Amino acid sequence: MVDLYLDIPRLYTAIAEWCACMVFCMPLKKKISNGLYVLYSILFLLIQSAFLYYTDNVPDIIWIPCMAVAI
């Protein structure tokens, strides 16, 4: 059963975490313009995707801190 979770692409994980953040961030009152908000949101999606991509082959002991950083 554990092997099933190891086959989930890291990009899907990044997108799912980003979407979860967007669910909470979208209703908040924004202090910046909508265009800048969209730009920052896409930038953070790219950063999170890159982080999860490059930490793909880390040992299990480091995996949990990597997920904490991703969150």
CORQUIJO-V865187 format. One record per residue. RES is the residue in three letters. D_LAST is the distance of its C-alpha to the last C-alpha in Angstrom with 2 decimals. Layout:
<<RES,D_LAST> <RES,D_LAST>>
This chain:
<<MET,23.96> <VAL,21.30> <ASP,22.42> <LEU,21.55> <TYR,17.78> <LEU,18.22> <ASP,19.81> <ILE,16.97> <PRO,16.52> <ARG,13.31> <LEU,13.91> <TYR,13.96> <THR,10.56> <ALA,9.25> <ILE,11.60> <ALA,10.78> <GLU,7.11> <TRP,8.78> <CYS,11.62> <ALA,10.01> <CYS,8.92> <MET,12.46> <VAL,14.08> <PHE,13.31> <CYS,13.95> <MET,17.11> <PRO,19.34> <LEU,18.74> <LYS,21.62> <LYS,20.98> <LYS,22.51> <ILE,22.64> <SER,24.54> <ASN,23.32> <GLY,23.85> <LEU,21.77> <TYR,18.95> <VAL,19.12> <LEU,19.35> <TYR,16.26> <SER,14.29> <ILE,15.74> <LEU,15.22> <PHE,11.44> <LEU,11.61> <LEU,13.92> <ILE,12.01> <GLN,8.92> <SER,11.71> <ALA,13.67> <PHE,11.18> <LEU,10.75> <TYR,14.50> <TYR,15.60> <THR,13.90> <ASP,15.62> <ASN,18.37> <VAL,16.92> <PRO,18.56> <ASP,17.21> <ILE,17.09> <ILE,14.58> <TRP,12.42> <ILE,10.64> <PRO,9.85> <CYS,8.71> <MET,6.20> <ALA,5.18> <VAL,5.42> <ALA,3.78> <ILE,0.00>>
